[in-house]
Amino acid sequence: MTLHLLAPTLIGALYLAILFILCFGAVTGAKLLRRYLAARKKPAPPPPAQKAEQPPPPEPKTVYYLVEKKRTAKRTEYKQPKKIDFK
């Protein structure tokens, strides 16, 4: 009986394929089980109740940006800062 040179390689590849399929199935099964258990534990949403009127959103606060210049004269009075729109 002669032993082929590729026989050990083919057996190793078969073991590798079987191991990959087993690991892939185990990971996929575990993820599906976790999703199922999480969905099962989730409580039913409460029935919709009458919503109370919400107060209007607060006015935006004034934001001051400090910009330093190299040469400026010292001032004692400051103007209202310009509004900067970031796009």
Residue pairs with C-beta under 8 A, 6 or more apart in sequence:
62 81
64 81
65 81
65 84
